[in-house]
Each structure stands twice: as C-alpha cells, then as structure tokens.
Amino acid sequence: MNNLLKRTVSGALFVLLLTGCIYGHPVAFLILFCGIGVLGLAEFSRMASHLNASVCKGWFLPAGGLLVAAGFADAYRHNNAGYLLFGGVLLAACLSELFRKKGNAFQNTAFSCFGVVYTCLPFCLLSYLPFLVSGTWEPGIVYFPFVLVWANDTFAYLIGSRFGKHKLFPRISPHKSWEGAIGGTVCSIAAAFFLGPWLAGLSWVHSIAAGALVSLFGIFGDLTESMFKRSIEIKDSGTLMPGHGGVLDRFDAALFAIPALFLYLKFVF
C-alpha cells in the first residue's frame, strides 16, 4: 500500500472515529479524548527520553487522563472534585521522583509536568466550549475547531505546494510557505464564516474571529511540535496512524488552537 493510500485510509478512519464519538454520546467523547490525551503524553514521554529524561509513566499517564476527565465532569456535571483527584495524583507523581533513584531528576519532573499541560490540558478545555456558548452540551461547537484546523491544513498544503515561494520558518519547517499559511488562514476563516452560525451557534463576527484564532494558533502549534521533533532529530512523534505519524503529529495544531478558542469564548460570553 503506497503512502498516499495509507494517509487517505487512516485519515478517513480518524475523521469517522472523531465525528462518531463527538456526535454519538458525551461518554464516547470522554473516552476518546482521555485516550488521545494519554497516548499523546506517552508519545511526549518517548520524545523526552531522547534527551535523557525519564517520565514516570505509571503516575503521569493517569494524571493526564484525570485532567481530561476532570474538565469533562466539571463542565458536564458541575462536579469539580475531579480536579482535586488530579491534583493529588500530580503531586504524588512529582514526589515519586524522590524514590525512583533515576538520574536527571530535574529534567524528569519538568518534562513530565510540561507534558501533561501540553498534551492533556487542551482536551480538558474542549469540554467547556459548548457550555460557554449555549449552556448545554452541543457537539457542533466541539467539532468546530477540528473542522477549521482541517480546512487550514488542507488548503495550506494545496496552495503552498502550488504557489509557495517564500519560506515561513525554514529553520523549523522548511516545507511551509507564507503563501500556504495565508491561503490556509483565508480558507479557514471562510469555512468559519459559513459553518460557525450553523455548526457552533456563533454570530458571523465571532465565527470569523474564531477562524482567525484557530488558524493562527494552529500554525504556532504545528511549528512548535516541528521544533520539538527537529531538536531531537525524529520525523514523527509516533506510528499510530499510518502515513500521518502519531497522535501529536495529528493534533499538533489543535493543541494550541483549542486553548486559544476557549479563552476567546470565555472572554466574549
């Protein structure tokens, strides 16, 4: 199976899974994004090992999953006790470094805590988006940022490969161009303009602002993960999705776009 076919098949399955879990039932949403957060944290832990950092997965992977679950329980059930449990597990995870007898204790703890925030906090915040806009569980607003990220990525690639002449950030990602970034952003804003009122219940003004924010911070998220990988000289964060790489490769833009959208909606509504 050639690489293009692998990318197409795995990408289609990914979209079907994400769509089904978001629109199917809130519990399916919770299970999916807890899993994505934990898998992303596991990939981040393997990346950290290239710099001789040893993440205590037995503590930090559950802590990441608990952070996502705590956000869902607070948003959906107005029960914030999950944050207390998450805080206790995170504290225990940090204290466990005292007993592990591993080298590079400072790096171990720093990479571990940053990994939880980087990979799991965005999916914790994702649960709050519907309640910021309508006060009830509305799958459309949860799906909205992913649609915008996909639109941005797709058209940035198509426009950049055809018209790209000026490198956006050659030190980090030599294949990305200013033409692609601008084209992807314009198309993402256009998608937000047409889909925002119907999909997310936003006005046209807020939809356009959301499209611009998701595009801009999505680019930052993409470049940040590329920077991480380039610094340890690896191509992909993992191999979970044939042709696409790992969880972090697939969600790199969303990891920055979701918090940006959350802060905007929190401020506006």
C-alpha positions in Angstrom: 0.0 0.0 0.0 1.6 3.3 -1.1 1.9 6.2 1.3 -0.9 8.3 -0.2 -3.4 5.5 0.1 -2.3 4.9 3.7 -2.8 8.5 4.5 -6.2 8.6 2.9 -7.5 5.5 4.6 -6.1 6.2 8.0 -7.2 9.9 7.7 -10.8 8.9 6.8 -11.0 6.4 9.7 -9.7 9.1 12.0 -12.3 11.5 10.9 -15.1 8.9 11.2 -13.9 8.0 14.7 -13.7 11.6 15.9 -17.1 12.5 14.3 -18.8 9.5 15.7 -17.5 9.9 19.3 -18.3 13.7 19.4 -21.8 13.4 18.0 -22.6 9.9 19.3 -22.6 10.4 23.1 -20.8 12.6 25.7 -19.3 9.4 27.3 -17.9 8.4 24.0 -16.4 11.8 23.7 -14.9 11.5 27.1 -13.3 8.1 26.4 -11.9 9.2 23.1 -10.2 12.3 24.3 -9.0 10.7 27.5 -7.4 8.1 25.3 -6.0 10.7 22.9 -4.5 12.7 25.8 -2.9 9.7 27.4 -1.5 8.5 24.0 -0.2 11.9 23.3 1.5 12.1 26.7 3.1 8.6 26.1 4.5 9.9 22.8 5.8 13.0 24.5 7.5 10.8 27.1 9.2 8.8 24.4 10.4 12.1 22.8 11.7 13.3 26.2 13.8 10.1 26.5 15.9 11.3 23.6 17.1 14.0 26.0 17.8 11.5 28.8 14.6 12.4 30.7 12.7 9.6 32.2 9.0 10.3 32.7 7.3 8.2 35.4 4.5 6.9 33.2 2.9 4.9 36.0 1.9 8.2 37.6 1.9 10.8 34.8 -0.2 9.0 32.3 -3.1 8.5 34.8 -2.7 12.2 35.8 -3.1 13.3 32.2 -6.2 11.2 31.7 -7.6 12.5 35.0 -7.1 16.1 33.9 -9.2 15.5 30.8 -11.9 13.6 32.8 -11.9 16.4 35.5 -12.7 19.0 32.9 -15.5 16.9 31.4 -17.0 16.2 34.9 -16.9 19.9 35.8 -18.3 21.2 32.5 -20.9 18.4 32.0 -21.9 17.6 35.6 -20.8 20.7 37.5 -18.7 18.4 39.7 -15.1 19.8 40.2 -14.0 17.0 42.6 -12.0 15.5 39.7 -9.6 18.4 39.9 -8.8 17.5 43.5 -8.1 13.9 42.4 -6.0 15.1 39.5 -4.0 17.5 41.8 -3.4 14.6 44.3 -2.1 12.3 41.6 0.0 15.0 40.0 1.6 15.8 43.4 2.2 12.1 44.0 3.8 11.9 40.6 6.2 14.7 41.4 7.0 13.3 44.8 7.7 9.8 43.3 10.8 11.3 41.8 12.3 11.3 45.3 12.1 7.5 45.4 12.9 6.5 41.8 16.7 6.8 42.1 16.9 8.0 38.5 19.3 10.5 37.1 18.3 13.9 35.8 15.6 14.3 38.3 15.0 18.0 37.4 14.5 17.1 33.7 12.3 14.2 34.6 9.9 16.3 36.6 10.0 19.3 34.3 9.3 17.2 31.2 6.6 15.3 32.9 4.6 18.3 34.2 5.0 20.2 30.9 3.9 17.0 29.0 0.6 16.9 31.0 -0.1 20.5 30.3 0.9 20.4 26.6 -0.9 17.2 25.7 -3.9 17.0 28.0 -5.0 20.5 29.1 -6.3 21.4 25.6 -8.7 18.4 25.7 -9.7 19.3 29.3 -10.7 22.8 28.0 -12.5 21.3 25.0 -15.3 20.0 27.2 -16.1 23.6 28.3 -16.7 25.0 24.8 -20.4 24.1 24.4 -21.3 25.4 27.9 -19.5 28.8 27.2 -21.7 29.3 24.1 -25.1 27.8 24.8 -25.0 26.4 28.4 -25.8 22.9 27.2 -23.9 20.1 25.5 -23.8 20.9 21.8 -21.4 18.6 19.8 -21.2 21.2 17.0 -19.0 23.6 18.9 -16.7 20.8 20.0 -16.4 19.7 16.3 -15.9 23.3 15.1 -12.2 23.8 15.9 -11.3 20.5 14.3 -13.1 21.4 11.1 -11.2 24.7 11.0 -7.9 23.0 11.6 -8.5 20.5 8.8 -9.5 23.3 6.4 -6.4 25.3 7.3 -4.1 22.3 6.9 -5.7 21.1 3.6 -5.7 24.4 1.8 -2.3 25.5 3.3 -0.8 22.3 1.7 -2.7 22.7 -1.6 -1.9 26.4 -2.0 1.6 26.2 -0.6 2.6 23.3 -2.9 1.3 25.2 -5.9 2.3 28.8 -5.2 4.7 28.7 -2.3 7.9 30.6 -2.9 8.7 32.3 0.4 9.6 30.1 3.4 7.6 30.7 6.5 10.0 29.3 9.1 12.8 27.4 7.2 14.8 26.7 10.4 11.9 24.7 11.9 9.8 23.6 8.9 11.4 24.1 5.5 8.4 23.0 3.5 5.9 25.6 4.9 5.5 28.8 3.0 3.9 32.2 3.6 1.7 31.7 0.6 0.4 28.4 2.1 -0.1 29.9 5.6 -2.0 32.9 4.2 -4.1 30.8 1.9 -4.9 28.3 4.6 -5.9 31.1 7.0 -8.2 32.7 4.5 -9.9 29.4 3.7 -10.3 28.6 7.3 -11.9 32.0 8.0 -14.2 31.4 5.1 -15.1 28.0 6.4 -15.8 29.5 9.9 -17.9 32.3 8.3 -20.2 29.7 6.6 -20.2 27.0 9.2 -19.9 28.9 12.5 -23.6 30.1 12.8 -24.9 26.6 11.8 -22.3 24.3 13.5 -21.3 26.3 16.6 -24.2 28.7 17.1 -21.9 31.7 16.7 -22.6 35.0 15.0 -20.7 35.7 11.8 -18.4 38.2 13.6 -17.5 35.6 16.3 -17.2 32.9 13.7 -14.7 35.0 11.7 -12.7 35.8 14.8 -12.7 32.1 15.8 -11.5 31.1 12.3 -8.6 33.6 12.5 -7.6 32.5 16.0 -7.7 28.8 15.2 -5.7 29.3 12.1 -3.0 31.5 13.7 -2.6 29.4 16.8 -2.8 26.2 14.8 0.2 27.4 12.8 2.0 28.0 16.1 1.1 24.6 17.4 2.3 22.9 14.2 5.6 24.8 14.3 6.1 24.1 18.0 5.8 20.3 17.5 8.1 20.5 14.5 10.6 22.4 16.7 10.4 19.6 19.3 10.9 16.9 16.7 13.7 18.7 14.9 15.6 19.3 18.2 15.7 15.5 18.9 16.1 14.6 15.2 13.0 12.5 14.7 10.5 12.6 11.8 7.3 11.6 13.6 6.1 11.6 17.2 4.8 8.0 16.8 3.4 5.4 14.4 -0.2 5.1 15.5 -1.7 6.5 12.3 -0.1 5.1 9.1 1.0 7.9 6.8 0.3 10.5 9.4 2.6 9.6 12.3 1.5 9.8 15.9 -1.2 11.5 18.0 0.9 14.6 18.4 1.5 14.8 14.7 -2.2 14.7 14.1 -3.3 17.0 16.9 -0.3 19.4 17.0 -2.3 22.4 15.6 -5.3 21.6 17.8 -3.2 21.6 21.0 -2.7 25.4 20.6 -5.9 26.2 18.7 -8.3 24.8 21.4 -7.0 26.9 24.3 -7.0 30.0 22.1 -10.6 29.4 21.2 -11.5 28.6 24.8 -10.0 31.9 26.0 -11.8 33.9 23.3 -15.2 32.3 24.0 -14.6 32.7 27.8 -13.9 36.4 27.3 -16.8 37.0 24.9 -19.5 35.0 26.6 
